[in-house]
């Protein structure tokens, strides 16, 4: 099984827009949570109420089917006091 330690990956699109950078930052919050809590992808999916396939897509930065609002909403159960900012 492959590791989902995306913190070791440095994927960002060439010349990313501010929105792409913001979405990357949100996605990295999911990865960090998973690694910090040492939980499985399946456990994480159960906590936020989505299927494991969708959780895999988020953890592997395949975000096309998720709006930015949806990503934020999905992350909130993991960290209700989440602070996101655009810089």
Secondary structure, 3 states (H helix, E strand, C coil): CCCCCHHHCCCCCCCCCHHHHHHHHHHHHHHHHHHHHCCCHHHHHHHHCCCHHHHHHHHCCCCCCCCHHHHHHHHHCCCCCCCCCCC
